[in-house]
Amino acid sequence: MPIEALHISDVVAQATIGLKAYNTDDLELHGVQIDAQNGPAFLVRDSKELELDGVTTRKPLAETPVIRLDHCPGAIVRQSRAFSGTGTFLSVAPGELKQVIQQGNTLGTARTGAEESAKSYPMTPENATEIEKNR
């Protein structure tokens, strides 16, 4: 069963890993900045009606995209910004870039604004905060 109608606004976070979302319907992120030490700042998979508005990281990882979307047809990435040091801002699976709507993004400092890549990023739990403690 998907997570439905989750809207997150005005968040600034520093973390070991970025935001991971899977199987969502109507997920919206507005004004969210995540400075992740590992992996994409935003990793979203198998989601519908996705809206990323004003999302960024001030500490990009040169070899990791800021945003990675897999199987998110019709996703909107709007008014987002790449900071200095960004390698790839938006990465999607092969053949999926034409399904992502990009509007008003400021990506001039990124080496690559958007790309299709077969590279996979793990959606598995990373630490105890993502795993049930009483398994």
Residue, then its C-alpha position, 0 to 999 in steps of 0.5 A: m500500500p503506497i504512502e499517500a499525500l505526504h507533503i514536506s516543506d521548509v526543511v534543512a537537514q544534515a544526514t549520513i544518508g539522504l531522503k529515501a521514498y518508495n511507493t508513494d502517491d502525491l509526495e511533495l517536497h517544497g523548500v527541502q535542503i538535505d546535505a547527505q554524506n553518502g548517496p543521493a540527497f533525494l532517492v525516490r522510486d516507484s512513485k506517482e504524482l511526485e513534486l520536488d519544488g525548491v530541493t537542493t543540497r549545499k554539499p553535493l557529492a561530485e560522483t553522486p546525483v543530487i536527485r535520483l528518480d526511478h520509475c516516477p513517471g510525470a515527476i516534476v522537478r521545479q525551482s531547484r538549484a545546483f550548488s558549486g561542486t555538483g556533478t549530476f543534479l538529476s539522474v533517472a533510469p534509461g528511457e525515463l528522462k522524457q517523463v520528468i518535467q523540469q521547470g525553472n531549475t538553476l543548474g549552471t554550476a552542475r557538470t550535468g543538469a540531467e542524465e539517464s544512467a543505469k547506475s542503481y542506488p540501494m533502497t535498503p535500510e542503512n541503519a537502526t533508525e530505518i530498521e525495526k528494533n525488535r526483529 
